[in-house]
Amino acid sequence: MSREVNPKKDYIINSHERCRQYKVEQDRVFSKKIISGNELYRKFETKRELIDTADFFMNRLYNFVKGSNFFSILTDEEGCILSIIGDESILSEAFSLKMVPGAYMDERSIGTNSMGTTLFEGKPVQVSGEEHYIKAYHRWTCSASPIRNTRGEIIGSIDLTGFSESVNLHTLGMVVAAANAIEEMIDIKRYNEELSMEKKFTETILESIDAGILTADLDGNIKTANHHAADLFGYSQNEIKSMQASDLLDDWVKVRNAIINKKSFVDSEVFVNSKRKKLQFNLSAYPNYDSEQKLRNIVFVFVEARKIRKLANKIMGHQAIYTFEKIIGQDKKFTRIIEYAKKIADSRSNVLIMGESGTGKELFAQAIHNYSSRHDEPFVAINCGAIPRNLIESELFGYEGGAFTGAKNSGQPGKFEIADGGTIFLDEIGEMPLDMQTRLLRVIEEGIVIRVGSNKEILVDARVIAATNKDLNEEVKKGNFRKDLYYRLNVLPIRLMPLRERKGDIPLLSQYFMERIARKLKKKSIPINDETMKALLEYEWPGNIRELENMIELIVNTESLPESFMKFMPDTQIKSNSEFTLKHQELAESDIAEEILNLELMEKLHILKALNRYDGNISLCAKTLGIGRNTLYRKMEYYGIRCSDSERVSSYMA
């Protein structure tokens, strides 16, 4: 049965007639055509200019209606959804109807709707409630307008959709304004020679982008500056416009030469002479040419380097995961250490964590970071004992492009720059070479980093937490560690107890490790009986918590208690070196020894193959192996691998 539609809307009547001709089912719920995978990826690539241009205006449009149960959709000229943004509550409703990127909203695929109908009619339309042809869309009200290129051809549509009770003519007006703005932006991108267009570009774009924007001519005369640039640099907009680009940019000549030679200058690190101090930014410079290919002006986009690093840190995983709540222990002395660590967590002072290997020094460092006001900022860990001597300087302080053989042309920030605003954890600080200790002391005292191959000072604000299993006081006496660095680090000392001094926590830790490891290995958790627990409590645990964890993992894997477990327990009367030898001798005689050795050999061969493939490039090897750089260094040290060993990988495989 046909339904009544608003007779004032001829385009609705005409659309319904077309839907009947197309044989669109009124009970249809999903679009007849939905693409995904490579086909959708290719669609995105071919429509990249439209997507990128519309993105800003879609966000602006959404911000006007945010919180009122609306969402905005961008389609191409065929009705394929390219982008969707909106309130989560209503988006979930849309997604349940598969209104997702790749779904086609043309009338043949889904009946009368604002996007499909506006693309057919070539004019703005509003479709509400039962004006939609399919019943599943009766709850919506949607307004859409076509988007045209400079030749007047329809290249897409922009839509605003909400629940039908929210229907309002103003939404159609907002959509039309957004479509006009997108079309104007397309015009600006393609035809930027007109002064009026340049002014509109400045007014509508420069003031709304969350970055510092300047325009200047090739002589360096600054023409415009947005308010964000003024805020970043500490000058007023008028002050900036009275300056030369060379006054702000140390690298102005380098930028100018790139523009003259028509070379790209995108996301390059530069230093700006702000009113207060020298600041670091990522700069992109975009030349604008007229129809005769004569340079009209240059648009400079400045993004704070800290923002770029913060985003990179999220992607790269420079975040602390452990909190004090995850630290297991009820020993009174140990809990007092935790309370002390909480008390000092929010201080800016340096922390030195001392303790034997396996006592949880990095766990405490992460917990301190997460308990501080810096918890949303990066936590960057570096093992000073695992990095080759010739690389530790560039790892800590970064390097300029071409600073040494194998250096990236773009240079690379060091760990202190990456940790800016957050915490840097210097593990095994006692292993740091003396000459590096001098440089480290200056960075800690002054908060200034100078990259290898550069003379530019970079201000950094990173809270330092260092850790060691050595007696640094003794190392100072031996001349292996600088006294001034020791005192600078040892402002807030934390000494972690070895496990043998908190044996009352062994049952709690054992149960925790048993459950966690069994879950990870998908094996059953084995109850620890009194006899086994007695043996665990009597053992001295020279490897501390890490050794206990490894022992519990061995128990979970052997799945037999207590008899076969007891033969793996080291003799408590034998000193640590003998214990190590005996334990591994017994393992070698057991059925699992061959498997363990084979696994280690396979891992060693994988590392050697990766080193050979990437000519010893540690970063690429670590990425390929799915581990961190520090982890790779530790494994190389464990297996006695040097980068040069990769050349002999063929002999290992023979």
C-alpha positions as CSV (number, residue, x, y, z in Angstrom):
1,M,0.0,0.0,0.0
2,S,1.4,3.4,-0.9
3,R,1.8,6.0,1.9
4,E,0.7,9.6,2.1
5,V,3.6,12.1,1.6
6,N,3.7,15.8,2.0
7,P,2.3,17.1,-1.3
8,K,4.3,20.3,-1.0
9,K,7.5,18.3,-1.5
10,D,7.5,17.3,-5.1
11,Y,10.9,15.7,-4.8
12,I,9.5,13.3,-2.2
13,I,6.7,12.2,-4.5
14,N,9.1,11.9,-7.5
15,S,11.6,9.9,-5.4
16,H,9.0,7.5,-4.1
17,E,7.9,6.8,-7.7
18,R,11.5,6.1,-8.7
19,C,11.9,3.7,-5.7
20,R,8.9,1.8,-6.9
21,Q,10.4,1.6,-10.4
22,Y,13.7,0.4,-8.8
23,K,11.7,-2.2,-6.9
24,V,13.2,-1.1,-3.6
25,E,11.7,-3.2,-0.8
26,Q,10.1,-1.0,1.9
27,D,11.0,-3.6,4.5
28,R,14.7,-3.3,3.6
29,V,16.9,-2.5,6.6
30,F,20.5,-2.3,5.1
31,S,21.8,-0.7,2.0
32,K,21.8,-3.0,-1.0
33,K,25.4,-2.1,-1.7
34,I,28.2,-1.9,0.9
35,I,31.8,-2.1,0.0
36,S,34.7,-2.8,2.3
37,G,38.4,-3.9,2.4
38,N,40.6,-3.0,-0.6
39,E,37.6,-1.7,-2.6
40,L,36.8,0.8,0.2
41,Y,40.4,1.7,0.6
42,R,40.6,2.6,-3.1
43,K,37.5,4.6,-2.8
44,F,39.0,6.6,0.0
45,E,42.2,7.2,-2.0
46,T,40.3,8.5,-5.0
47,K,38.1,10.8,-2.9
48,R,41.0,11.9,-0.6
49,E,40.7,15.6,-1.6
50,L,37.0,15.7,-0.9
51,I,37.4,13.9,2.4
52,D,40.3,16.1,3.6
53,T,38.6,19.3,2.5
54,A,35.3,18.4,4.1
55,D,36.7,17.1,7.4
56,F,37.2,20.5,9.0
57,F,33.7,21.7,8.1
58,M,32.1,18.4,9.1
59,N,33.7,18.8,12.5
60,R,32.5,22.4,12.7
61,L,29.0,21.4,11.7
62,Y,28.9,18.7,14.3
63,N,30.2,21.0,17.0
64,F,27.1,23.2,16.5
65,V,24.8,20.2,17.2
66,K,27.0,18.2,19.6
67,G,25.0,16.6,22.4
68,S,21.7,16.9,20.6
69,N,21.6,13.4,19.0
70,F,22.7,14.3,15.5
71,F,25.4,12.9,13.2
72,S,26.9,14.2,9.9
73,I,27.7,12.1,6.8
74,L,29.8,12.8,3.8
75,T,29.2,10.9,0.6
76,D,30.7,10.9,-2.9
77,E,28.7,11.5,-6.0
78,E,27.5,7.9,-6.1
79,G,26.1,8.1,-2.5
80,C,28.9,6.0,-1.0
81,I,29.5,7.1,2.7
82,L,33.1,8.4,3.0
83,S,33.0,9.8,6.6
84,I,30.6,9.9,9.5
85,I,30.8,11.8,12.8
86,G,28.3,12.3,15.6
87,D,27.1,11.6,19.1
88,E,27.9,8.1,20.2
89,S,24.3,7.4,21.3
90,I,22.8,8.0,17.9
91,L,25.8,6.6,16.0
92,S,25.2,3.3,17.6
93,E,21.7,3.4,16.1
94,A,23.0,4.3,12.7
95,F,25.7,1.6,12.8
96,S,23.0,-1.0,13.7
97,L,21.5,-0.1,10.3
98,K,24.9,-0.4,8.7
99,M,25.1,3.3,7.9
100,V,28.9,3.0,7.8
101,P,31.7,4.1,5.5
102,G,31.3,2.0,2.4
103,A,27.5,1.9,2.5
104,Y,25.7,3.4,-0.5
105,M,22.9,5.8,0.2
106,D,21.6,6.2,-3.4
107,E,17.9,5.7,-4.0
108,R,18.4,2.3,-5.7
109,S,20.3,1.0,-2.7
110,I,18.2,2.3,0.2
111,G,15.2,4.3,-1.1
112,T,14.3,7.9,-0.5
113,N,16.7,9.6,1.9
114,S,18.3,13.1,1.9
115,M,21.7,12.0,0.5
116,G,20.4,9.8,-2.3
117,T,17.7,12.3,-3.2
118,T,19.9,15.4,-3.1
119,L,22.3,13.7,-5.4
120,F,19.5,12.9,-7.9
121,E,17.7,16.3,-7.6
122,G,20.9,18.3,-7.5
123,K,19.5,20.6,-4.8
124,P,19.3,20.6,-1.0
125,V,16.5,18.4,0.4
126,Q,15.1,17.5,3.8
127,V,13.5,14.1,4.4
128,S,11.7,13.3,7.7
129,G,9.9,10.4,9.2
130,E,7.7,8.5,6.7
131,E,8.9,10.6,3.8
132,H,11.7,8.0,3.8
133,Y,10.8,5.1,1.5
134,I,12.0,2.3,3.7
135,K,10.3,1.8,7.1
136,A,13.6,1.3,9.0
137,Y,14.4,5.0,8.3
138,H,11.0,6.4,9.5
139,R,12.6,7.4,12.8
140,W,15.1,9.7,11.1
141,T,15.1,13.3,9.9
142,C,17.9,14.1,7.5
143,S,19.0,17.2,5.6
144,A,21.5,17.1,2.8
145,S,23.0,19.3,0.2
146,P,25.1,18.5,-2.9
147,I,28.7,19.5,-3.1
148,R,29.9,20.8,-6.5
149,N,33.4,21.4,-7.9
150,T,34.5,24.5,-9.7
151,R,32.9,23.3,-12.9
152,G,29.5,22.8,-11.3
153,E,29.7,19.0,-11.3
154,I,28.3,17.2,-8.2
155,I,31.2,15.5,-6.4
156,G,29.4,14.5,-3.2
157,S,26.9,15.4,-0.5
158,I,27.0,16.4,3.1
159,D,24.2,15.4,5.5
160,L,23.0,16.0,9.0
161,T,20.7,13.3,10.5
162,G,18.9,13.0,13.8
163,F,15.7,11.5,15.3
164,S,12.5,12.6,13.4
165,E,11.2,14.5,16.4
166,S,14.2,16.9,16.0
167,V,13.2,18.0,12.5
168,N,14.0,21.7,12.0
169,L,14.5,23.8,8.8
170,H,17.5,25.3,10.4
171,T,19.4,22.1,10.1
172,L,19.0,22.2,6.3
173,G,20.3,25.8,6.4
174,M,23.4,24.6,8.4
175,V,24.0,21.8,5.9
176,V,23.7,24.2,2.9
177,A,26.2,26.6,4.6
178,A,28.6,23.7,5.2
179,A,28.4,22.5,1.6
180,N,29.0,26.1,0.4
181,A,32.0,26.3,2.7
182,I,33.4,23.0,1.4
183,E,32.9,24.2,-2.2
184,E,34.6,27.5,-1.4
185,M,37.5,25.7,0.2
186,I,37.9,23.6,-3.0
187,D,37.9,26.8,-4.9
188,I,40.6,28.2,-2.6
189,K,42.8,25.2,-2.9
190,R,42.6,25.3,-6.7
191,Y,42.4,29.0,-7.3
192,N,44.3,31.0,-4.6
193,E,45.4,33.9,-6.8
194,E,42.5,36.2,-5.9
195,L,43.0,38.6,-3.0
196,S,39.4,38.1,-1.8
197,M,40.0,34.4,-1.7
198,E,43.2,34.8,0.2
199,K,41.4,37.0,2.7
200,K,38.6,34.4,3.1
201,F,41.3,31.7,3.5
202,T,42.8,33.7,6.3
203,E,39.6,34.5,8.1
204,T,37.8,31.2,7.8
205,I,40.7,28.7,8.0
206,L,43.7,30.3,9.7
207,E,41.7,31.4,12.8
208,S,40.1,27.9,13.3
209,I,43.0,25.6,12.8
210,D,44.7,24.4,16.0
211,A,48.2,25.3,14.8
212,G,50.3,28.5,14.2
213,I,49.7,29.8,10.7
214,L,51.7,32.5,8.9
215,T,51.8,33.6,5.3
216,A,54.8,35.4,3.9
217,D,56.3,36.3,0.5
218,L,59.6,34.9,-0.8
219,D,61.5,37.9,0.7
220,G,60.3,36.8,4.1
221,N,57.8,39.6,4.7
222,I,55.1,38.2,6.9
223,K,51.7,39.1,5.7
224,T,49.3,37.3,8.0
225,A,49.3,35.4,11.3
226,N,46.5,33.7,13.1
227,H,45.8,34.1,16.8
228,H,47.2,30.7,17.6
229,A,50.6,31.7,16.1
230,A,50.5,34.8,18.3
231,D,49.8,32.7,21.4
232,L,52.6,30.2,20.6
233,F,55.2,32.8,19.8
234,G,54.3,35.3,22.6
235,Y,53.9,38.2,20.2
236,S,50.7,40.0,19.1
237,Q,49.5,39.4,15.6
238,N,50.5,42.9,14.6
239,E,54.0,42.4,16.0
240,I,54.4,39.3,14.0
241,K,53.2,41.0,10.8
242,S,55.9,43.7,11.3
243,M,58.6,41.1,11.5
244,Q,60.7,39.2,8.9
245,A,60.5,35.4,8.7
246,S,64.3,35.4,9.4
247,D,63.6,37.1,12.8
248,L,61.5,34.1,13.8
249,L,63.1,31.2,12.0
250,D,66.7,30.2,12.4
251,D,66.3,28.0,9.3
252,W,64.6,30.6,7.1
253,V,67.3,30.4,4.4
254,K,66.9,26.6,4.3
255,V,63.1,26.9,4.0
256,R,63.4,29.6,1.3
257,N,65.8,27.5,-0.8
258,A,63.5,24.5,-0.6
259,I,60.6,26.7,-1.9
260,I,62.8,28.2,-4.7
261,N,63.9,24.7,-5.8
262,K,60.3,23.4,-5.5
263,K,61.3,20.8,-2.9
264,S,58.8,19.8,-0.3
265,F,59.2,21.1,3.2
266,V,56.8,19.1,5.4
267,D,56.9,18.3,9.1
268,S,60.5,19.4,9.5
269,E,61.8,20.3,12.9
270,V,62.7,24.0,13.3
271,F,63.4,26.4,16.1
272,V,61.4,29.6,16.6
273,N,62.7,32.7,18.4
274,S,59.7,33.3,20.5
275,K,59.4,36.4,22.8
276,R,60.4,34.3,25.8
277,K,62.8,31.6,24.6
278,K,63.7,29.4,21.6
279,L,60.9,26.9,21.0
280,Q,60.8,23.7,18.9
281,F,58.1,23.2,16.2
282,N,57.3,20.9,13.3
283,L,57.0,23.2,10.3
284,S,55.3,22.6,6.9
285,A,55.7,25.2,4.2
286,Y,53.2,25.3,1.3
287,P,53.9,27.6,-1.7
288,N,50.9,29.2,-3.5
289,Y,51.3,29.9,-7.2
290,D,49.1,31.9,-9.6
291,S,47.8,30.7,-12.9
292,E,51.2,31.6,-14.5
293,Q,53.0,29.6,-11.9
294,K,54.4,32.7,-10.2
295,L,54.8,32.4,-6.5
296,R,52.2,34.5,-4.7
297,N,52.9,33.6,-1.1
298,I,54.0,30.8,1.3
299,V,51.7,29.3,4.0
300,F,53.6,28.2,7.1
301,V,52.0,25.7,9.5
302,F,53.6,25.4,12.9
303,V,52.7,22.5,15.1
304,E,54.2,22.2,18.6
305,A,56.8,19.4,18.7
306,R,55.5,18.3,22.0
307,K,52.1,17.6,20.5
308,I,53.7,15.5,17.8
309,R,55.7,13.6,20.3
310,K,52.7,13.1,22.6
311,L,50.8,11.5,19.7
312,A,53.8,9.4,18.7
313,N,54.2,8.2,22.3
314,K,50.6,7.0,22.3
315,I,51.2,5.1,19.1
316,M,54.6,3.7,20.1
317,G,53.4,2.7,23.6
318,H,55.6,5.0,25.7
319,Q,53.2,4.7,28.6
320,A,53.4,3.3,32.1
321,I,51.0,0.4,32.8
322,Y,51.7,-0.5,36.4
323,T,50.1,1.2,39.3
324,F,50.6,0.9,43.1
325,E,47.4,-1.1,43.2
326,K,49.1,-3.8,41.0
327,I,52.1,-4.1,43.4
328,I,51.5,-7.2,45.6
329,G,52.7,-7.3,49.1
330,Q,51.5,-7.1,52.7
331,D,54.9,-7.1,54.5
332,K,54.8,-4.1,56.9
333,K,58.2,-2.7,55.8
334,F,57.3,-3.2,52.2
335,T,54.0,-1.4,52.5
336,R,55.8,1.5,54.2
337,I,58.0,1.7,51.1
338,I,54.9,1.9,48.9
339,E,53.4,4.7,51.1
340,Y,56.7,6.6,50.9
341,A,56.7,6.2,47.1
342,K,53.2,7.5,46.9
343,K,54.1,10.5,49.0
344,I,57.0,11.5,46.7
345,A,55.3,10.6,43.4
346,D,54.1,14.1,42.6
347,S,57.4,15.8,43.4
348,R,59.6,17.2,40.6
349,S,62.7,15.9,42.4
350,N,64.8,13.0,41.0
351,V,64.3,9.5,42.4
352,L,66.9,6.8,42.7
353,I,65.5,3.3,43.1
354,M,68.0,0.8,44.5
355,G,67.6,-2.9,44.8
356,E,68.8,-6.3,43.6
357,S,67.8,-7.6,40.2
358,G,64.3,-8.9,40.1
359,T,62.9,-6.7,43.0
360,G,60.6,-4.7,40.7
361,K,62.4,-1.4,40.2
362,E,60.7,-0.6,36.9
363,L,57.4,-1.6,38.3
364,F,57.8,1.0,41.1
365,A,59.0,3.6,38.6
366,Q,55.9,3.1,36.5
367,A,53.7,3.2,39.6
368,I,55.3,6.5,40.7
369,H,54.7,8.0,37.3
370,N,51.0,6.9,37.2
371,Y,50.5,8.3,40.7
372,S,51.8,11.7,39.7
373,S,50.2,14.6,37.8
374,R,52.3,13.5,34.8
375,H,50.3,10.3,34.4
376,D,48.8,11.4,31.1
377,E,52.3,12.2,29.7
378,P,54.9,9.8,28.3
379,F,56.8,7.3,30.4
380,V,60.0,6.5,28.5
381,A,62.3,3.7,29.8
382,I,65.9,3.1,28.7
383,N,68.3,0.4,29.9
384,C,71.7,2.1,30.2
385,G,73.4,-1.2,30.4
386,A,71.8,-2.8,27.3
387,I,72.7,-0.2,24.7
388,P,76.1,-0.3,23.0
389,R,78.5,2.5,24.2
390,N,78.6,4.1,20.7
391,L,74.8,4.4,20.6
392,I,73.9,5.6,24.1
393,E,74.5,9.3,23.4
394,S,72.2,9.4,20.3
395,E,69.6,7.3,22.1
396,L,69.5,9.6,25.1
397,F,70.0,13.0,23.4
398,G,69.0,12.4,19.8
399,Y,70.9,13.4,16.7
400,E,70.7,15.8,13.7
401,G,70.3,14.5,10.1
402,G,73.7,13.3,8.8
403,A,75.4,13.4,12.2
404,F,77.0,10.0,11.6
405,T,77.0,7.1,9.2
406,G,73.6,5.5,9.2
407,A,71.8,8.5,10.7
408,K,68.4,9.4,9.3
409,N,68.4,12.4,7.1
410,S,65.6,14.0,9.1
411,G,67.4,13.3,12.4
412,Q,65.8,11.8,15.5
413,P,64.8,13.0,18.9
414,G,66.4,11.3,21.9
415,K,64.7,9.7,24.9
416,F,64.7,13.0,26.9
417,E,62.8,14.8,24.1
418,I,60.3,12.0,23.8
419,A,59.8,12.1,27.6
420,D,59.2,15.8,27.6
421,G,56.4,16.6,30.0
422,G,56.5,13.1,31.5
423,T,59.0,10.8,33.1
424,I,62.3,9.2,31.9
425,F,63.3,6.0,33.6
426,L,67.1,5.3,33.5
427,D,67.4,1.7,34.4
428,E,70.9,0.2,35.3
429,I,72.2,3.8,35.7
430,G,75.4,2.3,37.2
431,E,76.3,0.9,33.8
432,M,76.4,4.3,32.1
433,P,79.9,5.2,30.8
434,L,81.7,8.1,32.6
435,D,81.8,10.4,29.6
436,M,78.0,10.1,29.2
437,Q,77.5,10.7,32.9
438,T,78.9,14.2,32.4
439,R,76.4,15.0,29.6
440,L,73.6,13.5,31.6
441,L,74.4,15.6,34.6
442,R,74.1,18.8,32.5
443,V,70.7,17.7,31.1
444,I,69.4,16.9,34.5
445,E,70.7,20.2,36.1
446,E,69.7,22.6,33.2
447,G,66.8,20.8,31.5
448,I,68.6,21.4,28.1
449,V,69.4,18.8,25.5
450,I,71.7,19.3,22.5
451,R,71.4,16.6,19.8
452,V,74.5,14.9,18.4
453,G,75.7,16.9,15.5
454,S,73.9,20.1,16.5
455,N,74.5,23.2,18.6
456,K,70.9,24.1,19.2
457,E,69.6,23.9,22.8
458,I,66.3,22.1,23.3
459,L,64.4,22.7,26.5
460,V,63.0,19.5,28.1
461,D,60.9,18.9,31.2
462,A,61.3,15.3,32.1
463,R,61.1,13.9,35.7
464,V,64.1,11.6,36.2
465,I,63.7,8.2,37.9
466,A,66.9,6.2,37.9
467,A,67.4,2.6,39.1
468,T,70.4,0.4,39.9
469,N,71.3,-2.9,41.4
470,K,74.8,-1.6,42.3
471,D,76.0,0.2,45.4
472,L,76.6,3.6,43.7
473,N,78.4,4.9,46.8
474,E,81.0,2.2,46.3
475,E,81.1,2.9,42.6
476,V,81.8,6.5,43.4
477,K,84.7,5.5,45.6
478,K,86.1,3.2,42.8
479,G,85.9,6.1,40.3
480,N,83.3,4.4,38.2
481,F,80.5,6.9,38.9
482,R,80.5,10.6,39.3
483,K,79.9,11.8,42.8
484,D,78.0,14.9,41.6
485,L,75.6,12.8,39.4
486,Y,75.1,10.4,42.3
487,Y,74.0,13.2,44.6
488,R,71.9,14.8,41.9
489,L,70.0,11.5,41.4
490,N,69.8,10.4,45.0
491,V,67.4,13.2,46.1
492,L,64.5,10.9,46.8
493,P,66.0,7.4,47.5
494,I,64.0,4.2,47.5
495,R,65.6,1.0,48.5
496,L,63.5,-2.1,47.6
497,M,63.7,-5.2,49.8
498,P,64.9,-8.5,48.4
499,L,62.4,-11.2,48.5
500,R,64.3,-13.1,51.2
501,E,63.5,-10.1,53.5
502,R,59.8,-10.3,52.9
503,K,59.1,-14.0,52.7
504,G,55.7,-13.5,54.2
505,D,54.6,-12.2,50.8
506,I,55.7,-15.4,49.0
507,P,52.3,-17.2,49.4
508,L,50.5,-14.2,48.0
509,L,52.9,-13.7,45.1
510,S,53.0,-17.4,44.3
511,Q,49.2,-17.5,44.1
512,Y,49.1,-14.4,41.9
513,F,51.7,-15.8,39.5
514,M,50.1,-19.2,39.4
515,E,46.7,-17.7,38.3
516,R,48.2,-15.2,35.9
517,I,50.6,-17.6,34.2
518,A,48.0,-20.4,34.0
519,R,45.6,-18.0,32.3
520,K,48.3,-16.8,29.9
521,L,49.4,-20.3,29.0
522,K,45.8,-21.7,29.0
523,K,46.7,-24.3,31.5
524,K,45.2,-25.3,34.8
525,S,46.1,-23.6,38.0
526,I,47.9,-26.0,40.3
527,P,47.2,-25.7,44.1
528,I,50.4,-25.2,46.1
529,N,50.4,-27.6,49.0
530,D,52.1,-27.2,52.3
531,E,55.2,-29.1,51.4
532,T,55.8,-27.1,48.3
533,M,55.1,-23.8,50.1
534,K,57.6,-24.8,52.8
535,A,60.3,-25.3,50.1
536,L,59.4,-21.9,48.6
537,L,59.7,-20.2,51.9
538,E,63.0,-21.8,52.8
539,Y,64.7,-20.9,49.6
540,E,66.7,-17.7,49.6
541,W,65.6,-16.5,46.1
542,P,68.8,-14.7,44.8
543,G,66.8,-13.8,41.7
544,N,64.0,-12.3,43.8
545,I,60.5,-11.9,42.5
546,R,61.6,-12.6,38.9
547,E,63.0,-15.9,39.9
548,L,59.9,-16.8,41.9
549,E,57.8,-16.0,38.8
550,N,60.0,-18.2,36.6
551,M,59.7,-21.0,39.1
552,I,55.9,-20.8,39.2
553,E,55.9,-20.8,35.4
554,L,58.0,-24.0,35.5
555,I,55.5,-25.5,37.9
556,V,52.5,-24.6,35.6
557,N,54.3,-26.1,32.6
558,T,55.3,-29.4,34.3
559,E,51.8,-29.8,35.8
560,S,52.9,-32.0,38.6
561,L,53.2,-31.3,42.3
562,P,55.0,-31.9,44.5
563,E,57.3,-34.8,43.5
564,S,58.6,-33.7,40.1
565,F,58.6,-30.1,41.2
566,M,60.8,-30.8,44.1
567,K,63.6,-32.1,41.9
568,F,63.7,-28.7,40.2
569,M,64.0,-26.8,43.5
570,P,67.6,-25.7,44.0
571,D,69.3,-26.9,47.2
572,T,68.9,-24.1,49.7
573,Q,72.3,-24.9,51.3
574,I,74.2,-24.3,48.1
575,K,75.4,-20.8,47.3
576,S,73.9,-18.8,44.5
577,N,76.4,-19.7,41.8
578,S,76.2,-23.4,42.6
579,E,72.5,-23.1,42.8
580,F,72.4,-21.7,39.3
581,T,74.7,-24.5,38.0
582,L,72.8,-27.3,39.7
583,K,69.4,-26.1,38.6
584,H,70.4,-25.9,35.0
585,Q,72.3,-29.2,35.2
586,E,69.2,-30.9,36.4
587,L,67.1,-29.2,33.8
588,A,69.5,-30.5,31.1
589,E,68.9,-34.0,32.3
590,S,65.1,-33.6,32.2
591,D,62.7,-34.2,29.4
592,I,62.0,-30.5,28.9
593,A,65.7,-29.4,28.5
594,E,65.8,-30.2,24.8
595,E,62.7,-28.2,24.1
596,I,64.0,-25.2,26.0
597,L,67.3,-25.3,24.2
598,N,65.6,-25.7,20.8
599,L,63.3,-22.7,21.6
600,E,66.4,-20.6,22.6
601,L,68.2,-21.6,19.4
602,M,65.2,-20.7,17.3
603,E,65.0,-17.3,19.0
604,K,68.7,-16.7,18.5
605,L,68.4,-17.6,14.8
606,H,65.5,-15.3,14.3
607,I,67.5,-12.4,15.8
608,L,70.5,-13.2,13.6
609,K,68.3,-13.4,10.5
610,A,66.7,-10.1,11.2
611,L,70.1,-8.4,11.9
612,N,71.3,-9.8,8.6
613,R,68.3,-8.7,6.7
614,Y,68.4,-5.1,8.0
615,D,72.2,-4.7,8.1
616,G,72.2,-4.4,11.9
617,N,69.6,-1.7,12.1
618,I,68.3,-2.3,15.6
619,S,65.1,-0.3,15.2
620,L,64.0,-2.2,12.1
621,C,65.0,-5.6,13.6
622,A,63.0,-4.9,16.8
623,K,60.0,-3.8,14.8
624,T,60.1,-7.0,12.7
625,L,60.5,-9.2,15.7
626,G,57.7,-7.5,17.5
627,I,59.8,-6.4,20.5
628,G,61.2,-3.2,21.9
629,R,64.7,-2.0,21.2
630,N,65.8,-2.5,24.8
631,T,64.4,-6.0,24.8
632,L,66.3,-6.8,21.7
633,Y,69.6,-5.4,23.2
634,R,69.0,-7.6,26.3
635,K,68.4,-10.7,24.2
636,M,71.5,-10.0,22.1
637,E,73.5,-9.7,25.3
638,Y,72.0,-12.9,26.6
639,Y,72.9,-14.9,23.4
640,G,76.3,-13.1,23.0
641,I,75.2,-11.7,19.6
642,R,77.0,-8.7,18.0
643,C,75.7,-6.9,15.0
644,S,78.6,-8.3,13.0
645,D,77.5,-11.8,13.8
646,S,74.6,-11.4,11.4
647,E,77.0,-11.9,8.6
648,R,77.5,-15.5,9.8
649,V,73.8,-16.3,10.0
650,S,74.2,-18.7,7.0
651,S,76.6,-20.9,8.9
652,Y,74.1,-21.1,11.8
653,M,71.4,-22.3,9.4
654,A,73.7,-24.9,7.7
